[in-house]
Amino acid sequence: MPELPEVETIVQALKSGGRGGRPLLGLTVDEVSLLWPRSLAEPMESLELQRLKGQCLLDIKRRGKFIQFDFDDDLLLFHLRMSGDMRVANSLDDPEDRISLQKHDRFVIYFNQSTSLFFNDTRKFGRIWLVKTADQVTGKLGPEPLDESLGPMQFHEKLQASHRQIKPLLLDQTFLAGLGNIYTDESLHQAGIHPMRRSSDLTLQQAGRLLEAIRSVLSEGIRRNGASIDWIYRGGDFQNYFKVYQRTGEKCFNCGQPIQRILVGQRGTHFCPHCQPVPGNENLT
């Protein structure tokens, strides 16, 4: 599943051009086409999508793992889920002879200036919302980890308020928005914190170190255009700089001990048993 750096990379490319497409900001919607009705989460009636026709695209934003398109009167939000992606292409001038669709395209926006935006989703888990306010979709998300208004003390207080294992807690989008399996494992390793450690056991110093590690790992992921580890998302190279993720049995770059893989909250989790020591059995139950 694309995580914060991958989604941010897509957003920036859609705004300014990249990944083979032209910038979308300022274009006007000529037509929309919903090819897989179940992709539309809200509203239930697909005909409502037609109200986008004639609206200008003002901005494209990221909130957590959501992509938000701001039009004149409406907001269009996407969640890529397991296999979603977006591409921009030039359309042909004849509306009856649009650019050829790809096999797993689920939704298309045909803009003016012969430009089209395609939402491709092989596994059909991705979702689309057409709403008036973003809070209707993203209102329950936690703070953005890269938002500097989230300080170490506030982060520590949030950790203390929960008694969950730290790995599942960081994956909880209502706690912190945007982290997934890859960047959580990498952040915990950089901070030297065992993934099964109870969040309420972390000191203020450890919380600060973890927040710093999260920001460092995410920023590096964005700088490298995310991670391309399968056929779903392409174009990034952060996978070439993983310290623990998918490196089971390989030597830790810090200490030389083999990286281990365990299940934490039913999620495959990679860590170094030397750099991320178990604090005590009482913290694992």
C-alpha positions, 0 to 999 in steps of 0.5 A: 500500500502506498504510504505517506512518501509515495502519496506525497510524491504522486501529489507533487507530480500531479501539481507540478508535472512529472511521472510522464504527465503535465501539471493539472492545476488550472485545468477545467473538467470536460467529462468524468467516467466511473468505470468501476461503480464500487470505487465510489464511496460517496455519494452512492449515486454515480450521476452526482460525479457529473457536477464536476463538469465545468469546475476548475481544479484549484489545488491538490493536497495530501492528508495522511494517505488521502489525495484531495482535489480541490475544485471550484465547488467540490472536493474529490478525495482518493484513497489508493489502498492496496493497489491504487495509482494515478497517471496523467496522459494526453487525450485525443481531440475527439471525445469519442476517441479518447486515449486507450484505457488500461485494463485496471482503470477505474475512474477517469477525469477528462480535462480541457487542453487534451489532458486526462487523469486516470485512477488505476486500481488492480485489486479494486480496493481504492475508494473515491469520495465527492464531498463538500468538506474534507472533514467528511472523510478525513476528520478522524485522522490523527496529526500529520507527523511532519507538522512541526506543531506536533512537538515531542511533549505533545507526542509523548502525551499522546503515547502516554494516553495509550497502552498499546504496543507501539507498532500497531499504534503508529499504524493507527491512522487516528493516532498519526496520519500517513505511516504504514508498515515500511516507514513504521519499521524503519522509524522504530529501528532508527529510534532504537525502540522494540516494535512490541514496546508499550507506548505508555512505557516510553520516556519523554526522551524516547518519544522525542527520539521516535518523533525525530526518527519518523520525520527523518525516515519520511523526509528521506522517503519523500526525497527518494520519491518513495519506495518501489517494492512491487508492481503497484508503485513505481518510480521511487528508490527508497527500497535501496536504503531500507535498514530493516524492512524486508531484510530478514536474515541480513546483517544490521548495518549498525551492529551486524546482527541478523534482522528478524521478522515477527508478527506484531498486531498481525503485521509482518514486522522487521527489527534488529534484536540488538539495536531494538532490545526487548525492554522486559517481558512485562511490556510484551503482554 
